[in-house]
Amino acid sequence: MFHKEGHKIILFTLITVVGCFLLVDSFVSIFWLRTIILIALLIFLILILQFFRNPKRHTQQNDGNVVSPVDGKVVVIEEVFEKEYFNEKRLQVSVFMSPLNVHVTRYPVSGNVVFSKYHPGKYLVAWHPKASEENERTTVVVDNAKYGKVLYRQIAGALAKRIVNYAKVDDKAIQGSDSGFIKFGSRVDLFLPLDTKIKVKLNQKVRGGESIIAQINE
């Protein structure tokens, strides 16, 4: 299954690859050169298909847990001052996505969407310290009845030129369901209450909608 955000790109890529394949097969007579070009075209098509894949995930919904919004690797776990919405200290957990990861964004908790804002910006590499504040990004806050307000931020990277965010104020968020897509790269930041129990470690690989990032401290 492929994500709907990739349908047009996949179709365009498929038409382009088939067209190039026919041209190369007709006009390139050198066998080894033709073979290399055709293999390169096939690899390019496979990479596009892989990037827009949307595998089904089985989320065990629990209001006491925060699940990873994306696939990737945990690159930040630290206490920070979140100044866009909370204007207070929060625990930040950041997950970096390589171009080979699934790039679907999923709701980390269930609840009501109380804030959703898009910010145009730069395209610094996703692990840059200033990326969270200066890159193209969207900020979404979901109010969960048990956990409270959880903020997640989609951040474009050096390769990502478009963030897709489906979350709108007053929407009902369902933990693990599709909330957006980041085309070609980057990371997602989570901002959680200070007394949250973090359940992941730095450099740990996580799966969107399944891996538990944190639990409420009861």
Sequence and secondary structure as in RCSB ss.txt:
>XXXX:A:sequence
MFHKEGHKIILFTLITVVGCFLLVDSFVSIFWLRTIILIALLIFLILILQFFRNPKRHTQQNDGNVVSPVDGKVV
VIEEVFEKEYFNEKRLQVSVFMSPLNVHVTRYPVSGNVVFSKYHPGKYLVAWHPKASEENERTTVVVDNAKYGKV
LYRQIAGALAKRIVNYAKVDDKAIQGSDSGFIKFGSRVDLFLPLDTKIKVKLNQKVRGGESIIAQINE
>XXXX:A:secstr
 B GGGHHHHHHHHHHHHHHHHHHHHH   HHHHHHHHHHHHHHHHHHHHHTB         TTEEE SSSEEEE
EEEEEEETTTT EEEEEEEEEE TTS  EEE SS EEEEEEEEE  B   TTSTTHHHHBSEEEEEEEETTTEEE
EEEEE  SS  EEEE   TT EE TTSEEEEEET EEEEEEE TT EE   TT EE TTTSEEEE   
